[in-house]
Structures are given as C-alpha cells and as structure tokens.
C-alpha cells in the first residue's frame, strides 16, 4: 500500500483520501525575501518607491538583489505567474523577460519608511488580485497621540478646577451651617 507523509510527519494511507478533487497545475507564485536581479530602482514609481536620490544607486548582486544567474535559473525552473519580494524596503514593479511580473513589497515598519504598507492578495487557479494597503504616516499617528493627550489633560484639569470649586462651596456651606 502506498503511503505519503503529512506536514506533521505522520504516515498516511492514500486510501483515506479516495474522493478528493484534483486541480490542474498552475504556475506558482514565488515568494522570496531578495528581489530578482535588477540594476537599480530607476524604473520604479509610485508613492512607496525609493526616494529620487536613492533610485539610481546601483544594486550589488547577492547583497541587494539575487545574482543574474540565480534569477535566470529561478525563472527557468518555476516560470512563476507572480513574484513577490522585499528586502529593498521600497515598492517596485518589474516585468522580467516581458513575462514574469515581480512586485517588491515595501517595508512594513516606520523604522524604514514613513509610509509603511502591506499587500493583500487573492489567488485563484487562473488569476490573482493584489491590493496595497498603507498604514498612517508616523507623524500623523504621533500628532494624533499628542493632541489626544493634550485634550485629556485639559479635560482633567477643567474637572479638577470644577471639583475644587465644588469642595470650596461645600466647605463654605458647612461653615455657615456650623455658625447657625
């Protein structure tokens, strides 16, 4: 009897999966940290692209991007329908060999950029849809925190002032009551 191994390492029998649906093969989506080889971010545009002064800095193979050779091999082996990568901390869309779209996902940290973002994807056998979602800019969040703290402090101080007035009035009433 044939056996296969599940993700947890246990042996399973094929007989337990008799009425399963099989799907036609589709091109894979390649997820990787380093982008495929490109000279620089010069062709990248958009609000999450590298700043203009950084776009024309040349990338170093095997440090900023994969080597030309490794990139060609990955494209030849997998023929992916989409490549999602990161590492550069900036957004970029590249079409490799006029066939394979690569999207470099920008950083999701305020430490690396003021407008972090992430991508939500929906994938089917024949299509995919991507949505880029931006977090608020760090300065907006800090301004909101500071203004909220200021408003809370003002409200607290005004209530304390009213509380003092109430205590003063109560104290005055008690003194008048004692003198009668």
N, C-alpha and C positions, 0 to 999 in steps of 0.2 A: 504494500500500500504506500502511495506517495505521501510525503509529509512536506510541510512548509513551516517556517518559523514566523511567529508573530512578533510585533515590535517589542514585546516584553521578554522575548527569549524562549517562550514555551513552544513546544512542538504542537502542531495542529494537523488534523487529517483533512484532506480535500473533501472527503465525503460529507463533512459538516456544512459545506458551502455549495451544495448542489444547485440551488435555484438562484444564483447570483447573476446580475446583469453585467455583461462585459461591454466596455466602451471602445470606440475606435480610437486609435492613437492620435494624439495631437502634439503639436510642437510644444516643448516645455517652456516654462518661464524660468529664466536664470536669475537667481538671487545671489548677489555677492557683495562683499564689502568694497573691494577695489574696482574702479571703473575699467572697462576695456581700454586699450591703448588709444590715446589721442594726444596731439601735440600740446594743446593748451585748452583753456576755456574760451578762446577768442570767439567762437561761433555761438556761445551761449547767450541767451537773452532772457528777460523776464525779471520780475521783482526779487526773485531769490537767486539770481545769477551772481557770479562773483563781481565785486566792485570793478569798475573800469580799469583801474591801475593794476589789479591782480589778474585780469583776464588774459593778458598777453604774456604772462610769465610761463616759460616752458616747463612742462611736466618732466619729471625724472622717471624713466622706466623702472619698474619694480619698486618704486618708492611712492610715487603719487598715483600711478596707473600700472596696470599689468603690462608686461612686455608685448611687443608686436607679435612675437612668435606664440606666446601663450594665448593672446587674444584671437589670433587666426585659428589656432587649434580648437579653442572653445567654440567658436562659430562653426567650424567644420564638423566637430563632433556632435554638437547639440542642435544646431540650426534652430535657435530659440525664436519664439514668436515675440518675446519681450525680454529685455534685460533690465533689472533694477539694481542699482549700485549706489554707493555712498562715498565715504572717505574724504572727498574734497570739501565738504561742508557747504557746498553751493549747488543749486539746482542747474541742471543742464539736460538738453535732449539732443541725442546724436543718432544719426541713421548710419549704421555700419554696412558697407558694401551695398548700399541702396536697398537693403532687405531687412536688416535687423535693428529695430528701434531700441535704444538704450536710454533710460531715464536715470540720471543721478539725483538721488533724493537728498535735499538739503538737510542740514543739521537740525536736530530736534532739541537744541539746547541754547539758552540765552548766552551761555559762556562763549559759544562760537559765532553767533549772529544775533542781531536784534529782532529779526522776524522769523523765528523757527517755524517749521511746518512738518507735516507728515502726509503720506499718501494713503488713501483708502482705495482698495481695488476690488472689483467684482469680476470673476473669471468664469467663463463657460467653455465648452469644448471648442467653440468656433470664434469666440470674441472675448474681449476684455474691456472694462471701463475703469478709468482711474480718476480720482478726484483729489486735488491738492487742497489741504486744509491748513490754514495759518492760525497760529496762536497769536494773542495780542502782543504787540511790541512791549519789550521790557519797560521802557519809560512810561508807557500807558498804564501798566499794572502798578508801577511804583507811584505814579501820580494818583491813581485811584486809592491805593493804600494810605498815602499821606493825607489826602483830602478826607478820607473816611475817619482816620484817627483825629484829625482836626475837628471835624463835626462832632464826633463822640466826646472829645474833650470839652468843646463849647457847650454841648448839651449837659454834660456832667457838671460843669462849673455853674451853669444857669440854675440847675436843680439844687446845687449846694447853696447858692445865694438865696433861692426861694426857701430852702429848708432853714437857713439861718434866720430869715425874716419871720418864718412861722415860729421858730423857737423863741425869738425875741418877743413876738406878740404874745405867745403863751406865757412867757415869763412875766411880761407886763400885766397880763390879766391876773395871774396868780398873786402878784404883789398887791394889786388893787383889792383882790378878794380878802387877803390877809388883813388889810388895814380896816376893813369894814367891821 
